[in-house]
Amino acid sequence: MKEIEIKTEYITLGQFLKLSDCISTGGHAKFFLQENKVIINGEADNRRGRKLYVGDKVEVEGCGAFTVGKA
């Protein structure tokens, strides 16, 4: 499981997908989330504005499993 470190209190799912290299730009997030399954802490979620906090576990279909860490 790869750790994605953030410097802020939280990060949105759209920003997270870009940081984790699942998408190349933030503009792709909407379309990516319509076509790919994302599991956050065991629950499916496709809202690009979903706030992710340190300790959250994110599984992205076709991209891998990640955890949010503190930088």
N, C-alpha and C positions, 0 to 999 in steps of 0.2 A: 504494500500500500504506500503510495507516494504522498508526501506531506507538502501542502501548499501553504506557505507562510503569509500571514497578513499583518500589517502594521496598525490597522484600525480595529475598532470594536467588532465590526462585522464586514462582510462583503456580500454583494448580491450574487445570485446564481449566474446571471449573465456575465458579470465581471470574472467570476470564478472560472467559468468555462474558457474564457480567454487566457487567464493566468495559467491554467492547467494544460494549455495548448490543444484543447479539444476543438476549438474554433479559432480562426485567424483574426477576426475582428468582432467587436461587440454587436455589429449589425447582423451578424449571422445567428445570434442567440435565438431569436424568435423562431426562425425556420428550423434550426437544429433541434430545439425543444419540441417542436411539433412532430418531428420524425424520429426522435431518439428517446429511449426510456431513461429517466434519471431517478435514482433512489436516494433519498436523504434520510439518514438515521432509520432505515428500514421502511420508509414510506415513499410511494411514488409522488413526485412533484415536478411540474413543468412550468412553474411561474418564474420568469427570468428575474423578477424583483424580489424573490424569496431571499430573506436575510440568512446568511450562514455565519455561525459563530465558531470561535476556537473550540475544538473538540468534536465538531460535526463530522460525520462520515458521509461521503458522497460516492455513489457508484454511477458511472456514466456508460451506457451501452456503447460498445465499440471503442471506448477510450480508456477505461480502467477504473480502479478504485482509489479514492483519495481521502485524506483527512485534512481538516483545517487546523493549522498550527499558528502559534504566535511568533512573529519575527523578533 
